[in-house]
C-alpha cells in the first residue's frame, strides 16, 4: 500500500489546519478557507465561480 505524505503548511511546516470563514477587502461576501492552526497562513480558499476575481480585466479588454 502506498501512502501519500500528510499535507504540511508551506510557511511553518506544521500539520494542523482549521476551516475558517474569511472576508475579502471591499467585498460583501465571506469565503471558506483552510487556515494553518499554528501560523494562521491561508493554505486554500474557495470562491464561487460567479465571482469575478479581477475586475480590471474587463476594463483592459475594452
C-alpha positions as CSV (number, residue, x, y, z in Angstrom):
1,X,0.0,0.0,0.0
2,X,1.4,3.4,-1.0
3,X,0.6,6.3,1.4
4,X,0.7,9.9,0.4
5,X,2.6,12.3,2.7
6,X,0.5,14.4,5.0
7,X,-0.1,17.9,3.7
8,X,2.1,20.5,5.5
9,X,1.8,24.2,5.8
10,X,4.1,25.9,3.2
11,X,5.0,28.6,5.7
12,X,5.7,26.8,9.0
13,X,5.7,23.1,8.1
14,X,3.1,22.1,10.7
15,X,0.3,19.6,10.0
16,X,-2.7,21.1,11.8
17,X,-5.3,23.1,9.9
18,X,-8.8,24.5,10.6
19,X,-11.7,25.6,8.5
20,X,-12.4,29.3,8.9
21,X,-14.7,31.9,7.1
22,X,-12.7,34.8,5.7
23,X,-13.8,38.1,4.3
24,X,-12.0,39.9,1.4
25,X,-11.4,43.7,1.5
26,X,-14.1,45.6,-0.4
27,X,-16.3,42.5,-0.9
28,X,-19.6,41.8,1.0
29,X,-19.0,38.0,0.8
30,X,-17.2,35.7,3.1
31,X,-15.5,32.6,1.9
32,X,-14.5,29.2,3.5
33,X,-10.7,28.9,3.8
34,X,-8.3,26.3,5.2
35,X,-6.0,28.0,7.6
36,X,-2.9,26.8,9.4
37,X,-3.6,26.4,13.1
38,X,0.0,27.3,14.0
39,X,0.8,30.4,12.0
40,X,-2.7,31.4,10.6
41,X,-1.5,31.3,7.0
42,X,-4.3,30.8,4.5
43,X,-3.5,27.4,2.8
44,X,-6.5,27.3,0.5
45,X,-9.6,29.5,-0.1
46,X,-12.8,28.8,-2.1
47,X,-14.7,31.4,-4.1
48,X,-17.9,31.0,-6.1
49,X,-17.4,30.7,-9.8
50,X,-19.7,33.7,-10.4
51,X,-17.3,36.0,-8.6
52,X,-15.1,38.0,-10.9
53,X,-11.7,37.9,-9.1
54,X,-10.0,40.5,-11.4
55,X,-12.4,43.4,-12.1
56,X,-9.7,45.2,-14.1
57,X,-9.5,42.5,-16.7
58,X,-12.8,43.6,-18.3
59,X,-11.6,47.2,-18.5
60,X,-8.3,46.2,-20.1
61,X,-10.1,44.3,-22.8
62,X,-12.4,47.2,-23.8
